[in-house]
């Protein structure tokens, strides 16, 4: 286990959620884990769920279309649209729930955010900050199990990094 567990800070007034964690791995490996679909599929879905990529183009204007797949093969689709990329420093995104063709589900919360990667003396700190249009959207995400899910995902990533699977 990491000495730096995942921290999730919800700010309803600012309508943001900040997820942060330090990983004991170089920035190049952590960056790859967040930007390559073959690696995202290994940790993004909180077990027993898993992520399954349908399409990814990690470039400005590109996107990652993926399904969260249950043990019973039930699929919930998501799409991350890449808005800006500053290699090994940060990337901005729009995160939407969608159908299997990438068409947004406007009844579910949409967030815009930034993933920032900072080298530390022992590895890499990741800060993932997402902004929503309302406090109600944050509450909806929380009720869907976001905090437990992202914490489990980051722990799975941590284990991949520890076990040199990246």
Residue pairs with C-beta under 8 A, 6 or more apart in sequence:
1 155
1 158
2 21
2 22
2 23
2 24
2 155
2 158
4 21
4 22
4 23
5 21
5 151
5 155
6 19
6 20
6 21
6 150
6 151
6 154
6 155
7 18
7 19
7 20
7 21
8 17
8 18
8 19
8 146
8 147
8 150
8 151
9 17
9 18
9 20
10 16
10 17
10 138
10 142
11 17
11 18
12 135
12 138
12 139
13 135
14 131
15 131
15 132
15 133
15 134
15 135
15 137
15 138
16 129
16 130
16 131
16 132
16 138
17 111
17 129
17 130
17 132
17 138
17 141
17 146
18 127
18 128
18 129
18 130
19 126
19 127
19 128
19 129
19 130
19 150
19 154
20 125
20 126
20 127
20 128
21 125
21 126
21 154
21 158
22 120
22 122
22 123
22 124
22 125
22 126
23 30
23 123
23 124
23 125
23 126
23 157
23 158
23 161
24 122
24 123
24 158
24 161
24 162
25 123
25 124
25 161
25 166
26 119
26 123
26 124
27 88
27 117
27 118
27 119
27 124
28 88
29 124
29 161
29 166
30 117
30 123
30 124
30 126
30 161
31 87
31 88
31 117
32 39
32 166
33 39
33 40
33 43
33 157
33 160
33 161
33 166
34 40
34 91
34 115
34 117
34 126
35 58
35 91
36 56
36 58
37 53
37 56
37 64
37 66
38 53
39 160
39 166
40 51
40 53
40 56
40 64
40 66
41 50
41 51
41 52
41 53
41 66
42 156
42 160
42 165
42 166
43 51
43 153
43 156
43 157
43 160
44 51
44 66
44 153
45 51
45 68
45 69
45 153
46 148
46 149
46 150
46 152
46 153
46 156
47 152
47 156
48 70
48 71
49 68
49 69
49 70
49 71
50 68
50 69
51 66
51 67
51 68
51 69
52 66
52 67
52 69
52 75
53 64
53 65
53 66
54 65
54 66
54 67
54 100
55 63
55 64
55 65
55 102
56 62
56 63
56 64
56 65
56 66
57 63
57 64
57 82
58 64
58 82
58 85
59 82
59 85
60 82
60 83
60 84
60 85
61 82
62 81
62 82
63 79
63 80
63 81
63 82
63 102
64 79
64 80
64 82
65 77
65 78
65 79
65 98
65 102
66 77
66 78
66 79
67 75
67 76
67 77
67 78
67 100
68 75
68 76
68 77
68 78
69 75
75 100
76 97
77 97
77 98
77 99
77 100
77 102
78 95
78 96
78 97
78 98
79 95
79 96
79 98
79 102
79 104
80 93
80 94
80 95
81 93
81 94
81 95
81 96
82 91
82 92
82 93
83 91
83 92
83 93
83 94
83 112
84 90
84 91
84 92
85 91
85 92
88 117
89 116
89 117
90 114
90 115
90 116
90 117
91 114
91 115
92 112
92 113
92 114
93 112
93 113
93 114
93 115
94 110
94 111
94 112
94 113
95 110
95 111
95 112
95 113
95 130
96 104
96 105
96 108
96 110
97 104
97 105
97 108
97 109
97 110
98 104
98 105
99 105
104 110
108 140
109 132
109 137
109 138
109 140
109 141
110 132
110 133
110 137
111 130
111 131
111 132
111 137
111 141
112 130
112 131
113 128
113 129
113 130
113 131
114 128
114 129
115 126
115 127
115 128
116 126
116 127
116 128
116 129
117 124
117 125
117 126
118 124
118 125
118 126
118 127
119 125
126 154
128 150
132 138
132 141
160 166
